[in-house]
Amino acid sequence: MMVREMKKMILSCLIAVIFLFSGCENADNNNVDVPHATKEIFAMDTYMMLTAYGEQAEKAVDEAVVEIKRLDKLLSVGEPDSEVYHINSDGKGTLSEDVQLLLEKSSWIYNNTGGTYDITVYPLMKLWGFTEEKQSVPSQKEIDKVLGYIGFDKLHYADGEISLAENQGIDFGGIAKGYTGERIMQIFEKYDVISGVISLGGNVQCFGAKTDGSLWKCGITDPDNPQDSNKLLGIVSVRDKAVITSGGYERFFEENGKTYHHIMDVKTGYPAKSGLRSVTIVSNDGTLADGLSTACFVMGKEKAVSFWEKHKDKFDMILMTDENRIFVTEGIAGNFSSERDFERIA
């Protein structure tokens, strides 16, 4: 069963990538005379594709691939040589610059979203089997025990050192690809890339606009048809933005006729039941977008909208509810299109 679900997840990611790049690279009005480079890589448990335009595009993409591999090794919860693995095993550790930055961003999201994004979710993810791909529904007693370990406010980090509370563990899986996307954007800038786009397992980040000055068009997966690129929730057009989606259709398993997805509510210990099927965050900040796609999914529509109203300078979002109603915040509503009706949030 897990092999089947993994294949579905990978295929879904590939379809998002195929749609994006077929719509951007091969457009008639793209400047095909501009040197460009494209690379594909499998890392962080997903397929990734990177494209850059410019005189040094090849160097930019090559260095980006090296950076992806470095961060994958650094942040993995399962790689014995990774920094995160050692922190979880030892209950403490010295922080690299990357992990310290991720902790600070994770702390901001945790404190401002009522704890709906929490990197100490790791013991709960492990209990449900999402870290080892051996999923099953745990007992309520097991869940209650693990919930006692969870809470970002229980760990301590200062002066380049971290210490976890007893039985705690951290997992940057909900933010790592967003951070990786930001690092790649910095590499693209270093090599004077004039236009670029990356898809890290469906996490899309765009550098500038297309070479002809038009916006990149990013397709958002339809939760009802995650494997069909011809059936999309909608398309959002952007420049210099990350477009990151979270949904229960991405990773899940079935047991006794019920479906359980991987987005955990750390208050209940169960997969979130928030009334949302899909959350897409659009932001200049890829790390923030990645974390908020999870946080807003767990919050549900009303709390997510209230949160956006307080922080609309940082991000916009596209929500699909369990009733298949689509809501789009005002900052991107003019650049969003869909064959379905959608409502604007002002």
Summary of the structure (lengths in Angstrom):
residues: 346
radius of gyration: 19.5
end to end distance: 42.9
largest distance: 62.8
contacts: 1185
relative contact order: 0.14
helix: 38%
strand: 26%
